[in-house]
Amino acid sequence: MTFNEIIAADKPVLVDFTASWCGPCKMMAPVLKEVKQEVGDSASIIKVDVDQSPAAAQAYNVQGVPTFILFKQGKILWRQSGVIPKANLIKIINQFT
């Protein structure tokens, strides 16, 4: 499945634009696991490494990592850069499920 097919889904898809060298990205990894456990199958969460997929990062004008973009049916519903508390992420995802 391609990136465009994934973000075109009917359920929300949270894309985590990340990098292996990014400290805040590493802090978000366990938070995202907990978010996934709470939202279950109502949303997908995928990681995109900006160094391995520069075209995807460029396509969405990702300037810094981590950057989170929430898609549904290919449309951007929300985006934010930086560390985000678990409760905030869950609230945002639940708004669109």
Secondary structure, DSSP 4 states (H G I P E B T S, - for coil): --HHHHHTSSS-EEEEEE-TT-HHHHHHHHHHHHHHHHHGGGSEEEEEETTT-HHHHHHTT--SSSEEEEEETTEEEEEEES---HHHHHHHHHHT-
